[in-house]
Amino acid sequence: MRKFAHFSTYFILGMAWYMAIHKQLGNWFIAAFIAWQAATGYAGLDEFHQSLTGGRSPMFADVMLDSAGALTAVILTVVIQAIWRRIHA
Protein backbone atom coordinates (compact mmCIF):
# COMPACT_ATOMS: atom_id res chain seq x y z
CA MET A 1 0.00 0.00 0.00
CA ARG A 2 2.82 2.41 0.85
CA LYS A 3 4.48 1.77 -2.52
CA PHE A 4 1.20 2.48 -4.31
CA ALA A 5 1.01 5.82 -2.50
CA HIS A 6 4.49 6.72 -3.78
CA PHE A 7 3.64 5.76 -7.35
CA SER A 8 0.21 7.41 -7.46
CA THR A 9 1.29 10.65 -5.79
CA TYR A 10 4.10 11.19 -8.27
CA PHE A 11 1.86 10.01 -11.11
CA ILE A 12 -0.45 12.93 -10.35
CA LEU A 13 2.48 15.32 -9.85
CA GLY A 14 4.10 14.33 -13.15
CA MET A 15 0.84 14.69 -15.06
CA ALA A 16 0.09 18.09 -13.52
CA TRP A 17 3.57 19.43 -14.22
CA TYR A 18 3.51 18.14 -17.79
CA MET A 19 0.16 19.76 -18.51
CA ALA A 20 1.23 23.08 -16.99
CA ILE A 21 4.61 23.17 -18.72
CA HIS A 22 3.22 22.00 -22.07
CA LYS A 23 0.63 24.77 -21.98
CA GLN A 24 3.40 27.35 -21.54
CA LEU A 25 6.01 25.92 -23.91
CA GLY A 26 3.89 24.23 -26.56
CA ASN A 27 6.62 21.65 -27.18
CA TRP A 28 5.53 18.25 -25.90
CA PHE A 29 8.99 16.69 -25.80
CA ILE A 30 10.65 19.41 -23.76
CA ALA A 31 7.62 19.66 -21.48
CA ALA A 32 7.64 15.89 -20.91
CA PHE A 33 11.34 15.84 -20.10
CA ILE A 34 11.17 18.81 -17.73
CA ALA A 35 8.09 17.46 -15.94
CA TRP A 36 9.66 14.05 -15.45
CA GLN A 37 12.97 15.49 -14.26
CA ALA A 38 11.24 17.94 -11.93
CA ALA A 39 9.21 15.16 -10.32
CA THR A 40 12.31 12.97 -9.99
CA GLY A 41 14.26 15.85 -8.46
CA TYR A 42 11.47 16.52 -6.03
CA ALA A 43 11.42 12.84 -5.06
CA GLY A 44 15.16 12.99 -4.40
CA LEU A 45 14.76 16.08 -2.25
CA ASP A 46 11.95 14.40 -0.35
CA GLU A 47 14.14 11.39 0.42
CA PHE A 48 16.97 13.71 1.47
CA HIS A 49 14.55 15.44 3.83
CA GLN A 50 13.66 12.04 5.27
CA SER A 51 17.33 11.46 6.06
CA LEU A 52 17.24 14.58 8.26
CA THR A 53 14.04 13.54 10.02
CA GLY A 54 14.24 11.20 12.97
CA GLY A 55 12.44 7.88 12.68
CA ARG A 56 12.40 7.85 8.89
CA SER A 57 14.89 6.30 6.53
CA PRO A 58 15.55 7.44 2.96
CA MET A 59 15.40 4.78 0.26
CA PHE A 60 16.74 5.10 -3.27
CA ALA A 61 14.10 2.58 -4.38
CA ASP A 62 11.41 5.08 -3.38
CA VAL A 63 12.96 7.72 -5.65
CA MET A 64 12.95 5.23 -8.53
CA LEU A 65 9.32 4.30 -7.83
CA ASP A 66 8.33 7.98 -7.67
CA SER A 67 10.19 8.65 -10.91
CA ALA A 68 8.47 5.70 -12.59
CA GLY A 69 5.07 7.03 -11.50
CA ALA A 70 5.81 10.46 -12.94
CA LEU A 71 7.20 9.01 -16.18
CA THR A 72 4.18 6.75 -16.61
CA ALA A 73 1.85 9.73 -16.20
CA VAL A 74 3.82 11.86 -18.65
CA ILE A 75 3.87 9.12 -21.29
CA LEU A 76 0.16 8.37 -20.88
CA THR A 77 -0.71 12.06 -21.07
CA VAL A 78 1.36 12.54 -24.23
CA VAL A 79 -0.27 9.50 -25.87
CA ILE A 80 -3.79 10.57 -24.88
CA GLN A 81 -3.16 14.10 -26.16
CA ALA A 82 -1.87 12.72 -29.48
CA ILE A 83 -4.90 10.47 -29.89
CA TRP A 84 -7.24 13.33 -28.94
CA ARG A 85 -5.64 15.64 -31.52
CA ARG A 86 -5.83 12.98 -34.22
CA ILE A 87 -9.52 12.32 -33.53
CA HIS A 88 -10.43 16.01 -33.42
CA ALA A 89 -8.24 17.16 -36.31
C-alpha positions as CSV (number, residue, x, y, z in Angstrom):
1,M,0.0,0.0,0.0
2,R,2.8,2.4,0.9
3,K,4.5,1.8,-2.5
4,F,1.2,2.5,-4.3
5,A,1.0,5.8,-2.5
6,H,4.5,6.7,-3.8
7,F,3.6,5.8,-7.4
8,S,0.2,7.4,-7.5
9,T,1.3,10.7,-5.8
10,Y,4.1,11.2,-8.3
11,F,1.9,10.0,-11.1
12,I,-0.5,12.9,-10.3
13,L,2.5,15.3,-9.8
14,G,4.1,14.3,-13.1
15,M,0.8,14.7,-15.1
16,A,0.1,18.1,-13.5
17,W,3.6,19.4,-14.2
18,Y,3.5,18.1,-17.8
19,M,0.2,19.8,-18.5
20,A,1.2,23.1,-17.0
21,I,4.6,23.2,-18.7
22,H,3.2,22.0,-22.1
23,K,0.6,24.8,-22.0
24,Q,3.4,27.4,-21.5
25,L,6.0,25.9,-23.9
26,G,3.9,24.2,-26.6
27,N,6.6,21.7,-27.2
28,W,5.5,18.2,-25.9
29,F,9.0,16.7,-25.8
30,I,10.7,19.4,-23.8
31,A,7.6,19.7,-21.5
32,A,7.6,15.9,-20.9
33,F,11.3,15.8,-20.1
34,I,11.2,18.8,-17.7
35,A,8.1,17.5,-15.9
36,W,9.7,14.0,-15.5
37,Q,13.0,15.5,-14.3
38,A,11.2,17.9,-11.9
39,A,9.2,15.2,-10.3
40,T,12.3,13.0,-10.0
41,G,14.3,15.8,-8.5
42,Y,11.5,16.5,-6.0
43,A,11.4,12.8,-5.1
44,G,15.2,13.0,-4.4
45,L,14.8,16.1,-2.2
46,D,11.9,14.4,-0.3
47,E,14.1,11.4,0.4
48,F,17.0,13.7,1.5
49,H,14.6,15.4,3.8
50,Q,13.7,12.0,5.3
51,S,17.3,11.5,6.1
52,L,17.2,14.6,8.3
53,T,14.0,13.5,10.0
54,G,14.2,11.2,13.0
55,G,12.4,7.9,12.7
56,R,12.4,7.9,8.9
57,S,14.9,6.3,6.5
58,P,15.6,7.4,3.0
59,M,15.4,4.8,0.3
60,F,16.7,5.1,-3.3
61,A,14.1,2.6,-4.4
62,D,11.4,5.1,-3.4
63,V,13.0,7.7,-5.6
64,M,13.0,5.2,-8.5
65,L,9.3,4.3,-7.8
66,D,8.3,8.0,-7.7
67,S,10.2,8.7,-10.9
68,A,8.5,5.7,-12.6
69,G,5.1,7.0,-11.5
70,A,5.8,10.5,-12.9
71,L,7.2,9.0,-16.2
72,T,4.2,6.8,-16.6
73,A,1.9,9.7,-16.2
74,V,3.8,11.9,-18.6
75,I,3.9,9.1,-21.3
76,L,0.2,8.4,-20.9
77,T,-0.7,12.1,-21.1
78,V,1.4,12.5,-24.2
79,V,-0.3,9.5,-25.9
80,I,-3.8,10.6,-24.9
81,Q,-3.2,14.1,-26.2
82,A,-1.9,12.7,-29.5
83,I,-4.9,10.5,-29.9
84,W,-7.2,13.3,-28.9
85,R,-5.6,15.6,-31.5
86,R,-5.8,13.0,-34.2
87,I,-9.5,12.3,-33.5
88,H,-10.4,16.0,-33.4
89,A,-8.2,17.2,-36.3
